[in-house]
Amino acid sequence: MNNKIPVSVLAATGSVGQRFISLLADHPWFEVVEITASDRSVGLRYEEACHWLLPQPMPEFVRKMVLLPTEAASLKKSAIAFSALPADIAKTVELDAAKAGIYVCSNASAYRKDPLVPILVPEANPDHIRILDVQQKEYGWRGGIITNPNCTTTGFVVPLTAIDRKFSVERAIVFSMQAISGAGYPGVASMDILDNVIPYIGGEEEKLEFEPAKIMGKFDGARIHQHPFKVSAHTNRVAVVDAHTICLSFELKEKGSVDALIDALESFEFSDLLKGLPSLPEKAIVYHREANRPQPRFDRNLYHGMASHVGRLRPCSIFDYRMVTLSHNTIKGAAGGSIVNAELLARTKFGK
Ligand SMILES: NC(=O)c1ccc[n+]([C@@H]2O[C@H](COP(=O)([O-])OP(=O)(O)OC[C@H]3O[C@@H](n4cnc5c(N)ncnc54)[C@H](OP(=O)(O)O)[C@@H]3O)[C@@H](O)[C@H]2O)c1
């Protein structure tokens, strides 16, 4: 008997949507039963509408599936909807789905600032999933909304959490070097990005300055209280296909040695609630001891693209320490991260 949870992918044809399709193809707990896209694609078979971008072949199960309109009424069988929608469309569709009893795991920014919607990164804040009960009570939703962070926040928030738990982070300055796939497809024109660095990504710096404090905040059973630390962000687009690299300097309340900080990163463990979730990597944080790592081309796909990579942890001449982090933006930073969120949801709400 097939006892998989029926799920849908909203905006299944885009850069993140394709990652969902690929990662869900053989998922042990989830089965994709509905897919949606824009009016351009509605009524077409997936193989007709989708310009497939991944090196793995398009999964057989999805080729002939017909794309449905992106509205809650299309989701007749889904218990969970994975959303890769543009934020403005997500605002209405995700809300309608939550009201209709569907749990939405979203990559869009539309609800990240809602006080009752978690920005869930299971390595850092698995207990925030319990705010779904508060959503249902206070908003009257039968389902719920869980977001994951902006793909650049994802890259440094897990390492910073590991350090914060032992040394209390007070301030950080972050500089990103973001891959072109972070802008979706076709994204940034080749004439703009080749041989170039673009020192501006609209709306991105504000996200990096808000999201980590919510993720690292404390949930008291009713509300999430923002962590008091401050972030200043500079965001840049660079000519890399996948994986965002971030250089950061940070100040700590409790002082520790370089070795103690590296130990905090290397010994960081998943909470017991996460053990056995199918898409968790074997390690949450990989510390690279080579002086010139992590690098996108060599490190982004280690641990199935689901790990947070760190290197070059050393003293900073202005703040206490500095380091480099890296993570795959469309796997860990988008579809893969969202699938782990749904696995945690399945464990807490669907008895998996
Ligand atoms: N790329 C990343 O690294 C990344 C990481 C984290 C979060 N995100 C977020 O994930 C979302 C998707 O990003 P992406 O990179 O996948 O973008 P993308 O490659 O540009 O894909 C856009 C998707 O949205 C669909 N769409 C466009 N307009 C629509 C409408 N009016 N109604 C319904 N569907 C519509 C498109 O369908 P058609 O094919 O039919 O046009 C396509 O499936 C965004 O909110 C983005 O901020 C992206």
The ligand as a Tripos MOL2 file, in Angstrom:
@<TRIPOS>MOLECULE
LIG
   48    52     1     0     0
SMALL
NO_CHARGES

@<TRIPOS>ATOM
      1 N1         16.8210   30.6030   -7.1700 N.am      1 LIG1
      2 C1         17.1630   30.5120   -5.8860 C.2       1 LIG1
      3 O1         18.3180   30.2280   -5.5330 O.2       1 LIG1
      4 C2         16.1370   30.7800   -4.8040 C.ar      1 LIG1
      5 C3         16.4970   30.4500   -3.5190 C.ar      1 LIG1
      6 C4         15.5910   30.6560   -2.4900 C.ar      1 LIG1
      7 C5         14.3680   31.1850   -2.7640 C.ar      1 LIG1
      8 N2         14.0260   31.5070   -4.0330 N.ar      1 LIG1
      9 C6         12.6640   32.0260   -4.2550 C.3       1 LIG1
     10 O2         11.9190   30.9950   -4.9070 O.3       1 LIG1
     11 C7         10.9520   31.5760   -5.7800 C.3       1 LIG1
     12 C8         11.1730   31.0430   -7.1800 C.3       1 LIG1
     13 O3         12.4640   31.3980   -7.6460 O.3       1 LIG1
     14 P1         13.1020   30.7550   -8.9550 P.3       1 LIG1
     15 O4         14.5400   31.0680   -8.8460 O.co2     1 LIG1
     16 O5         12.6670   29.3640   -9.1170 O.co2     1 LIG1
     17 O6         12.4090   31.6570  -10.1290 O.3       1 LIG1
     18 P2         12.2770   31.3320  -11.6950 P.3       1 LIG1
     19 O7         13.3130   30.3790  -12.1520 O.co2     1 LIG1
     20 O8         12.1870   32.6560  -12.3360 O.co2     1 LIG1
     21 O9         10.8650   30.5860  -11.8110 O.3       1 LIG1
     22 C9          9.6610   31.2700  -11.6410 C.3       1 LIG1
     23 C10         8.5240   30.2630  -11.4830 C.3       1 LIG1
     24 O10         7.3350   30.9690  -11.0940 O.3       1 LIG1
     25 C11         6.2990   30.6850  -12.0290 C.3       1 LIG1
     26 N3          5.4850   31.8870  -12.1590 N.ar      1 LIG1
     27 C12         5.8440   33.0920  -12.6620 C.ar      1 LIG1
     28 N4          4.8100   33.9460  -12.6260 N.ar      1 LIG1
     29 C13         3.7590   33.2540  -12.1200 C.ar      1 LIG1
     30 C14         2.4000   33.5710  -11.8780 C.ar      1 LIG1
     31 N5          1.9000   34.7710  -12.1470 N.pl3     1 LIG1
     32 N6          1.6070   32.6100  -11.3590 N.ar      1 LIG1
     33 C15         2.0860   31.3790  -11.0990 C.ar      1 LIG1
     34 N7          3.3640   31.0190  -11.3150 N.ar      1 LIG1
     35 C16         4.1940   31.9500  -11.8170 C.ar      1 LIG1
     36 C17         7.0020   30.3180  -13.3210 C.3       1 LIG1
     37 O11         6.1330   29.5410  -14.1440 O.3       1 LIG1
     38 P3          6.2640   29.5260  -15.7590 P.3       1 LIG1
     39 O12         7.4140   28.6090  -16.1070 O.co2     1 LIG1
     40 O13         4.9550   28.9900  -16.2050 O.co2     1 LIG1
     41 O14         6.5070   30.9370  -16.1940 O.co2     1 LIG1
     42 C18         8.1710   29.5080  -12.7730 C.3       1 LIG1
     43 O15         7.7520   28.2050  -12.4280 O.3       1 LIG1
     44 C19        11.1070   33.0940   -5.6450 C.3       1 LIG1
     45 O16        10.2070   33.5670   -4.6760 O.3       1 LIG1
     46 C20        12.5380   33.2370   -5.1700 C.3       1 LIG1
     47 O17        12.7710   34.4390   -4.4700 O.3       1 LIG1
     48 C21        14.8690   31.3020   -5.0650 C.ar      1 LIG1
@<TRIPOS>BOND
     1     1     2 1
     2     2     3 2
     3     2     4 1
     4     4     5 ar
     5     4    48 ar
     6     5     6 ar
     7     6     7 ar
     8     7     8 ar
     9     8     9 1
    10     8    48 ar
    11     9    10 1
    12     9    46 1
    13    10    11 1
    14    11    12 1
    15    11    44 1
    16    12    13 1
    17    13    14 1
    18    14    15 2
    19    14    16 1
    20    14    17 1
    21    17    18 1
    22    18    19 2
    23    18    20 1
    24    18    21 1
    25    21    22 1
    26    22    23 1
    27    23    24 1
    28    23    42 1
    29    24    25 1
    30    25    26 1
    31    25    36 1
    32    26    27 ar
    33    26    35 ar
    34    27    28 ar
    35    28    29 ar
    36    29    30 ar
    37    29    35 ar
    38    30    31 1
    39    30    32 ar
    40    32    33 ar
    41    33    34 ar
    42    34    35 ar
    43    36    37 1
    44    36    42 1
    45    37    38 1
    46    38    39 2
    47    38    40 1
    48    38    41 1
    49    42    43 1
    50    44    45 1
    51    44    46 1
    52    46    47 1
@<TRIPOS>SUBSTRUCTURE
     1 LIG1         1 GROUP 0 **** ****
